[in-house]
Amino acid sequence: RLRRTAGTALRFLSNLLRLRQAEQTAPAVLDERIERPIFITGLPRNVTTFQHRMMMMDSANRAPLV
């Protein structure tokens, strides 16, 4: 259980560092407005990952890097 928690913490910290690097590379991204966000929620193993990936395929949508 501790190994899984450590892995999750490492993944979150790595994502945070990637976001900080992206902000430094392209600071204008911080000025972009998010007009109508879409939230995908659901229980684990309930097609949410599939739906997230399908939405990422549409160039009109942007999704967080997870």
Distance bins in CASP14 RR format, pairs under 12 A and 6 or more apart:
PFRMAT RR
TARGET T0000
AUTHOR 0000-0000-0000
RMODE 2
METHOD distances of the structure
MODEL  1
1 7 0 0 0 0 0 1 0 0 0 0 0
1 8 0 0 0 0 0 1 0 0 0 0 0
2 8 0 0 0 0 0 1 0 0 0 0 0
2 9 0 0 0 0 0 1 0 0 0 0 0
3 9 0 0 0 0 0 1 0 0 0 0 0
3 10 0 0 0 0 0 1 0 0 0 0 0
4 10 0 0 0 0 0 1 0 0 0 0 0
4 11 0 0 0 0 0 1 0 0 0 0 0
5 11 0 0 0 0 0 1 0 0 0 0 0
5 12 0 0 0 0 0 1 0 0 0 0 0
6 12 0 0 0 0 0 1 0 0 0 0 0
6 13 0 0 0 0 0 1 0 0 0 0 0
7 13 0 0 0 0 1 0 0 0 0 0 0
7 14 0 0 0 0 1 0 0 0 0 0 0
7 15 0 0 0 0 0 1 0 0 0 0 0
8 14 0 0 0 0 0 1 0 0 0 0 0
8 15 0 0 0 0 0 1 0 0 0 0 0
9 15 0 0 0 0 0 1 0 0 0 0 0
9 16 0 0 0 0 0 1 0 0 0 0 0
10 16 0 0 0 0 0 1 0 0 0 0 0
10 17 0 0 0 0 0 1 0 0 0 0 0
11 17 0 0 0 0 0 1 0 0 0 0 0
11 18 0 0 0 0 0 1 0 0 0 0 0
11 65 0 0 0 0 0 1 0 0 0 0 0
11 66 0 0 0 0 1 0 0 0 0 0 0
12 18 0 0 0 0 0 1 0 0 0 0 0
12 19 0 0 0 0 0 1 0 0 0 0 0
12 66 0 0 0 0 0 1 0 0 0 0 0
13 19 0 0 0 0 0 1 0 0 0 0 0
13 20 0 0 0 0 0 1 0 0 0 0 0
14 20 0 0 0 0 0 1 0 0 0 0 0
14 21 0 0 0 0 0 1 0 0 0 0 0
14 65 0 0 0 0 0 1 0 0 0 0 0
14 66 0 0 0 0 0 1 0 0 0 0 0
15 21 0 0 0 0 0 1 0 0 0 0 0
15 22 0 0 0 0 0 1 0 0 0 0 0
15 64 0 0 0 0 1 0 0 0 0 0 0
15 65 1 0 0 1 0 0 0 0 0 0 0
15 66 1 0 0 1 0 0 0 0 0 0 0
16 22 0 0 0 0 0 1 0 0 0 0 0
16 23 0 0 0 0 0 1 0 0 0 0 0
16 64 0 0 0 0 0 1 0 0 0 0 0
16 65 0 0 0 0 0 1 0 0 0 0 0
17 23 0 0 0 0 0 1 0 0 0 0 0
17 24 0 0 0 0 0 1 0 0 0 0 0
17 65 0 0 0 0 0 1 0 0 0 0 0
18 24 0 0 0 0 0 1 0 0 0 0 0
18 25 0 0 0 0 0 1 0 0 0 0 0
18 64 0 0 0 0 0 1 0 0 0 0 0
18 65 1 0 0 1 0 0 0 0 0 0 0
18 66 0 0 0 0 0 1 0 0 0 0 0
19 25 0 0 0 0 0 1 0 0 0 0 0
19 26 0 0 0 0 0 1 0 0 0 0 0
19 29 0 0 0 0 1 0 0 0 0 0 0
19 30 0 0 0 0 0 1 0 0 0 0 0
19 64 0 0 0 0 1 0 0 0 0 0 0
19 65 0 0 0 0 1 0 0 0 0 0 0
19 66 0 0 0 0 0 1 0 0 0 0 0
20 26 0 0 0 0 0 1 0 0 0 0 0
20 27 0 0 0 0 0 1 0 0 0 0 0
20 29 0 0 0 0 0 1 0 0 0 0 0
20 30 0 0 0 0 0 1 0 0 0 0 0
21 27 0 0 0 0 0 1 0 0 0 0 0
21 29 0 0 0 0 0 1 0 0 0 0 0
21 65 0 0 0 0 0 1 0 0 0 0 0
22 28 0 0 0 0 0 1 0 0 0 0 0
22 29 1 0 0 1 0 0 0 0 0 0 0
22 30 0 0 0 0 1 0 0 0 0 0 0
22 32 0 0 0 0 0 1 0 0 0 0 0
22 64 0 0 0 0 0 1 0 0 0 0 0
22 65 0 0 0 0 1 0 0 0 0 0 0
23 29 1 0 0 1 0 0 0 0 0 0 0
23 30 1 0 0 1 0 0 0 0 0 0 0
23 31 0 0 0 0 0 1 0 0 0 0 0
23 32 0 0 0 0 0 1 0 0 0 0 0
24 30 0 0 0 0 0 1 0 0 0 0 0
26 32 0 0 0 0 1 0 0 0 0 0 0
29 62 0 0 0 0 0 1 0 0 0 0 0
32 62 0 0 0 0 1 0 0 0 0 0 0
34 61 0 0 0 0 0 1 0 0 0 0 0
34 62 0 0 0 0 1 0 0 0 0 0 0
34 63 0 0 0 0 0 1 0 0 0 0 0
34 64 0 0 0 0 0 1 0 0 0 0 0
35 60 0 0 0 0 0 1 0 0 0 0 0
35 62 0 0 0 0 0 1 0 0 0 0 0
36 60 0 0 0 0 0 1 0 0 0 0 0
36 61 0 0 0 0 0 1 0 0 0 0 0
36 62 0 0 0 0 0 1 0 0 0 0 0
37 55 0 0 0 0 0 1 0 0 0 0 0
37 61 0 0 0 0 0 1 0 0 0 0 0
37 62 0 0 0 0 0 1 0 0 0 0 0
37 63 0 0 0 0 0 1 0 0 0 0 0
37 64 0 0 0 0 0 1 0 0 0 0 0
38 51 0 0 0 0 1 0 0 0 0 0 0
38 52 0 0 0 0 1 0 0 0 0 0 0
38 54 0 0 0 0 0 1 0 0 0 0 0
38 55 1 0 0 1 0 0 0 0 0 0 0
38 56 0 0 0 0 0 1 0 0 0 0 0
38 58 0 0 0 0 0 1 0 0 0 0 0
38 60 0 0 0 0 0 1 0 0 0 0 0
38 61 1 0 0 1 0 0 0 0 0 0 0
38 62 0 0 0 0 0 1 0 0 0 0 0
38 63 0 0 0 0 1 0 0 0 0 0 0
38 64 0 0 0 0 0 1 0 0 0 0 0
39 48 0 0 0 0 0 1 0 0 0 0 0
39 51 0 0 0 0 0 1 0 0 0 0 0
39 52 0 0 0 0 0 1 0 0 0 0 0
39 55 0 0 0 0 0 1 0 0 0 0 0
39 63 0 0 0 0 0 1 0 0 0 0 0
39 64 0 0 0 0 0 1 0 0 0 0 0
40 46 0 0 0 0 0 1 0 0 0 0 0
40 47 0 0 0 0 1 0 0 0 0 0 0
40 48 1 0 1 0 0 0 0 0 0 0 0
40 49 0 0 0 0 1 0 0 0 0 0 0
40 50 0 0 0 0 1 0 0 0 0 0 0
40 51 1 0 1 0 0 0 0 0 0 0 0
40 52 1 0 1 0 0 0 0 0 0 0 0
40 53 0 0 0 0 0 1 0 0 0 0 0
40 54 0 0 0 0 1 0 0 0 0 0 0
40 55 1 0 0 1 0 0 0 0 0 0 0
40 56 0 0 0 0 0 1 0 0 0 0 0
40 61 0 0 0 0 0 1 0 0 0 0 0
40 63 0 0 0 0 1 0 0 0 0 0 0
40 64 0 0 0 0 0 1 0 0 0 0 0
40 66 0 0 0 0 0 1 0 0 0 0 0
41 47 0 0 0 0 0 1 0 0 0 0 0
41 48 1 0 0 1 0 0 0 0 0 0 0
41 51 0 0 0 0 0 1 0 0 0 0 0
41 52 0 0 0 0 0 1 0 0 0 0 0
42 48 1 0 1 0 0 0 0 0 0 0 0
42 49 0 0 0 0 0 1 0 0 0 0 0
42 50 0 0 0 0 0 1 0 0 0 0 0
42 51 0 0 0 0 1 0 0 0 0 0 0
42 52 0 0 0 0 0 1 0 0 0 0 0
43 49 0 0 0 0 0 1 0 0 0 0 0
46 52 0 0 0 0 0 1 0 0 0 0 0
47 53 0 0 0 0 0 1 0 0 0 0 0
47 54 0 0 0 0 1 0 0 0 0 0 0
48 54 0 0 0 0 0 1 0 0 0 0 0
48 55 0 0 0 0 0 1 0 0 0 0 0
48 66 0 0 0 0 0 1 0 0 0 0 0
49 55 0 0 0 0 0 1 0 0 0 0 0
49 56 0 0 0 0 0 1 0 0 0 0 0
49 63 0 0 0 0 0 1 0 0 0 0 0
49 66 0 0 0 0 1 0 0 0 0 0 0
50 56 0 0 0 0 0 1 0 0 0 0 0
50 57 0 0 0 0 0 1 0 0 0 0 0
51 57 0 0 0 0 0 1 0 0 0 0 0
51 58 0 0 0 0 0 1 0 0 0 0 0
51 61 0 0 0 0 0 1 0 0 0 0 0
51 63 0 0 0 0 0 1 0 0 0 0 0
52 58 0 0 0 0 0 1 0 0 0 0 0
52 61 0 0 0 0 1 0 0 0 0 0 0
52 62 0 0 0 0 0 1 0 0 0 0 0
52 63 1 0 0 1 0 0 0 0 0 0 0
52 64 0 0 0 0 1 0 0 0 0 0 0
52 65 0 0 0 0 0 1 0 0 0 0 0
52 66 1 0 0 1 0 0 0 0 0 0 0
53 61 0 0 0 0 0 1 0 0 0 0 0
53 63 0 0 0 0 1 0 0 0 0 0 0
53 66 0 0 0 0 0 1 0 0 0 0 0
54 61 0 0 0 0 1 0 0 0 0 0 0
54 63 0 0 0 0 0 1 0 0 0 0 0
55 61 1 0 1 0 0 0 0 0 0 0 0
55 62 0 0 0 0 1 0 0 0 0 0 0
55 63 1 0 0 1 0 0 0 0 0 0 0
55 64 0 0 0 0 0 1 0 0 0 0 0
56 62 0 0 0 0 1 0 0 0 0 0 0
56 63 1 0 1 0 0 0 0 0 0 0 0
56 64 0 0 0 0 1 0 0 0 0 0 0
56 65 0 0 0 0 1 0 0 0 0 0 0
56 66 0 0 0 0 1 0 0 0 0 0 0
57 63 0 0 0 0 1 0 0 0 0 0 0
END
